[in-house]
C-alpha cells in the first residue's frame, strides 16, 4: 500500500506560528477593532461638515465641468528586482515592464509587452548589491516610460520613488558595483531620461500607498477634522469625494513636512566620481529643485462611486490646461474597471508581471545548475551554487 507523504507546505499563512503567539495576537482583536472604529466614527459624524468646508473653499472640482475629450491612449510601467543569494555568488535581476491600457482601438501603440532587463552574477556585497539592483531597475523603468508613444504614461508610485532609488544607488561604495552602475546609467541615458520624465506632462505618477495628511491639516480646521492626526488624505478623500470629483491641484511641497521630505534628498558631490554617475547626481538635484519651485503638483481623484480616491502627481501644464487635465482624469477613469482591482488596469498587470521576476530568477538558477552539472561541476553545484535558503517542497 502506498502511504501519502505529508505536505510541508502550510495550509494557512499563520500555520507556522506557535499557538501561544497566535493566541496572544488574537486576544487584541477587540482593542484593534475599537481603534479603527474610533477613527472612522469621527469621520462618519463629521463627514457632512468636512464636505461643506471643502466645497466652501472651492477645493472640490468635477470632471464633468471640464471640456469633453476623446479617450486618450494610456500605458503603465512598473519594475521588479530580485537577488538570488547562493552560497558562492549573488545573481541580480532587474526588469521594467510596460503595458498598454484597455482600448477599443483596432490597433495598439505597442505590439505586445514592452520590457527592459538587466542581470549580473556578482560577488557577495550585502546591501550594496540590493541598492544597485533597485537603482538599475529604476533606470530601466524610466527608459520604458520615456519611450512610450501614448498620450498618458503612468509611473508606479510617487515622483519621489525614483529619486530615492537612484540616490541610494549612487551611495554604493564597492568599486566593482560602481562600474556596473556607470555602465547601466550611461547605456540608458538615465540622467536625461529622469529629467524628461519629471518634466513631461504625459507622465502621471499614481501613488498606491499614501500616508500624507497635507490636505486634511491644511484645508480642514481642527474643530472640523476632529482631535489627533486623523485619517490620511487618501482615506479621507475616498470617503468625502463623490464619483467623478477631484481636489484642487496643489504643490507636492504643500507643507513644511512634505517640503522637508524632498529637500533632505539633496545629494552632495560623489567621491570617488565618474562622468556617468555624476550626471545622474546633477539630474536628481535638478528634480528636487523642481519640487522646491512648485513644478510638481498632486490631486486626489475618485473615478467611480465604488472606487477609492487615487493620488495623482501631475505637472503644472496639466493643471493649467482643462483639456489636458480632462484627458488625464478620463484616462484614469477608463482604466479603473473593477472593485477587485484597486488600481488602473495596466498598472495592475504591469505590477503582477514585474513582481514575478523572482520566478524568472529561479528558472535561471535551475538552468545554470543543470548546465554546470553537465560540464562535470556537480561538486560546485552541490556545495556553493544552491540558494542559501532551504526550499519548500
Residue pairs with C-beta under 8 A, 6 or more apart in sequence:
8 392
8 393
9 392
10 16
14 22
39 230
39 231
40 231
42 226
42 230
43 50
43 226
43 230
43 231
43 236
43 239
46 224
46 225
46 226
47 239
47 240
49 224
50 220
50 224
50 225
50 236
50 240
51 60
51 240
53 219
53 220
53 221
53 224
54 60
54 219
54 220
54 240
54 247
57 219
58 248
59 215
59 219
59 247
59 248
60 241
60 245
60 246
60 247
60 248
61 245
61 246
61 247
61 248
62 244
62 245
62 246
63 244
63 245
63 246
63 301
63 326
63 329
63 330
63 333
64 244
66 322
66 323
66 325
66 326
66 329
67 322
67 323
67 326
68 326
69 323
69 326
69 327
69 330
71 103
71 330
71 331
71 334
72 150
72 151
72 152
72 327
72 328
72 330
72 331
73 100
73 101
73 103
73 105
73 109
73 149
73 150
73 151
73 152
74 100
74 101
74 103
74 150
74 151
74 152
74 153
74 154
74 331
74 334
74 335
74 344
74 346
75 98
75 99
75 100
75 101
75 109
75 110
75 114
75 148
75 150
75 152
75 153
75 154
75 346
76 98
76 99
76 101
76 153
76 154
76 156
76 206
76 344
76 346
76 347
76 349
76 350
77 96
77 97
77 98
77 99
77 114
77 141
77 144
77 145
77 148
77 153
77 154
77 155
77 156
77 350
78 96
78 97
78 141
78 156
78 347
78 350
78 351
78 353
78 354
79 94
79 95
79 96
79 97
79 137
79 138
79 140
79 141
79 156
79 354
80 94
80 95
80 97
80 137
80 353
80 354
80 355
80 356
80 357
80 358
81 92
81 93
81 94
81 95
81 130
81 133
81 134
81 136
81 137
81 357
82 92
82 93
82 133
82 357
82 358
82 360
82 361
83 90
83 91
83 92
83 93
83 129
83 130
83 133
83 361
84 90
84 91
84 92
84 93
84 361
84 362
84 364
84 365
84 387
85 124
85 387
85 388
85 389
86 365
86 384
86 385
86 386
86 387
86 388
87 383
87 384
87 385
87 386
87 388
88 380
88 384
88 385
89 121
89 122
89 123
89 124
89 384
90 121
90 122
90 123
90 124
90 125
90 129
91 119
91 120
91 121
91 122
91 361
91 364
91 365
92 118
92 119
92 120
92 121
92 122
92 129
92 132
92 133
93 117
93 118
93 119
93 133
93 357
93 360
93 361
93 364
94 117
94 118
94 119
94 133
94 134
94 136
94 137
94 140
94 357
95 115
95 116
95 117
95 118
95 137
95 140
95 354
95 357
95 360
96 115
96 116
96 117
96 137
96 140
96 141
96 143
96 144
96 354
97 113
97 114
97 115
97 144
97 350
97 353
97 354
98 110
98 113
98 114
98 115
98 144
98 145
98 148
98 350
99 113
99 114
99 346
99 347
99 349
99 350
99 353
100 108
100 109
100 110
100 150
100 346
101 150
101 331
101 334
101 335
101 344
101 345
101 346
102 334
102 335
102 337
102 345
102 346
109 148
109 149
109 150
110 148
110 149
113 353
114 144
114 147
114 148
115 144
116 140
116 143
116 144
116 188
117 140
118 136
118 137
118 140
118 184
119 364
120 180
122 129
122 176
122 177
122 180
123 176
125 174
125 176
125 177
128 172
128 173
128 174
128 177
129 177
131 168
131 169
131 171
131 172
132 169
132 172
132 177
132 180
132 181
134 165
134 168
134 169
135 165
135 166
135 168
135 169
135 170
135 172
135 181
136 169
136 180
136 181
136 184
136 185
137 165
138 161
138 162
138 165
138 166
138 169
139 166
139 184
139 185
139 188
139 190
139 193
140 188
141 155
141 156
141 162
142 162
142 188
142 190
142 193
142 194
142 197
143 188
143 189
143 190
143 193
145 153
145 155
145 193
145 197
145 203
146 193
146 196
146 197
146 200
148 202
150 202
151 202
151 327
151 331
152 202
152 204
152 327
152 328
152 331
153 202
153 203
153 204
154 204
154 205
154 206
154 344
154 346
154 347
155 161
155 162
155 197
155 203
155 204
155 205
155 206
155 313
156 205
156 206
156 208
156 347
156 350
156 351
157 205
157 206
157 207
157 208
158 205
158 207
158 313
159 198
159 205
159 252
159 287
159 291
159 296
159 313
160 261
160 262
160 265
161 205
162 194
162 197
163 265
163 284
163 287
163 288
164 265
166 190
166 194
166 280
166 284
167 265
167 267
167 284
169 181
170 181
170 267
170 270
170 277
170 280
170 281
170 284
172 178
172 181
178 272
178 274
178 277
181 276
181 277
182 274
182 275
182 276
182 277
183 276
184 190
185 191
185 276
185 277
185 279
185 280
186 276
190 279
190 280
190 283
191 276
191 279
191 280
191 282
191 283
192 283
194 280
194 283
194 284
194 287
195 283
195 286
195 287
197 203
198 287
198 290
198 296
199 290
199 295
199 315
200 315
201 314
201 315
201 317
201 318
201 324
203 315
204 312
204 313
204 314
204 318
204 328
204 332
205 312
205 313
206 310
206 311
206 312
206 313
206 332
206 343
206 344
206 347
207 234
207 298
207 310
207 311
207 312
207 313
208 343
210 232
210 233
210 234
210 311
211 232
212 232
212 233
212 234
212 258
213 229
213 230
213 231
213 232
213 233
214 233
214 250
214 254
214 255
214 257
214 258
215 233
215 236
215 237
215 247
215 250
215 254
215 300
216 225
216 230
216 231
216 232
216 233
216 236
217 225
217 230
217 255
218 254
218 255
230 236
231 239
233 300
233 311
234 300
234 308
234 309
234 310
234 311
237 247
237 300
237 302
237 309
238 302
238 308
238 309
241 247
241 300
241 301
241 302
241 309
242 302
242 305
243 302
243 303
243 304
243 305
243 307
244 302
244 303
244 333
245 301
245 302
246 299
246 300
246 301
246 302
246 329
247 299
247 300
247 301
248 299
249 297
249 298
249 299
249 314
249 319
250 297
250 298
250 299
251 291
251 294
251 296
251 297
251 298
252 258
252 262
252 291
252 294
252 296
252 297
252 298
252 313
253 259
253 262
253 291
253 292
253 294
259 291
259 292
262 288
262 291
262 292
263 288
263 292
265 284
265 288
266 285
266 288
267 281
267 284
267 285
269 281
270 277
270 278
270 281
290 296
294 316
295 315
295 316
296 313
296 314
296 315
296 316
297 313
297 314
297 315
297 316
297 318
297 319
298 311
298 312
298 313
298 314
299 311
299 312
299 314
299 319
300 309
300 310
300 311
300 312
301 309
301 310
301 312
301 329
301 332
301 333
302 308
302 309
302 310
303 310
303 329
303 332
303 333
303 336
304 333
304 336
306 339
307 336
307 339
307 342
308 342
310 332
310 336
310 343
310 344
312 328
312 332
314 325
314 328
317 324
318 324
318 325
318 328
319 325
332 344
335 344
335 345
335 346
335 347
336 343
336 344
336 345
337 345
341 348
342 348
343 351
365 385
365 387
368 385
369 381
369 385
369 386
372 378
372 380
372 381
372 385
373 381
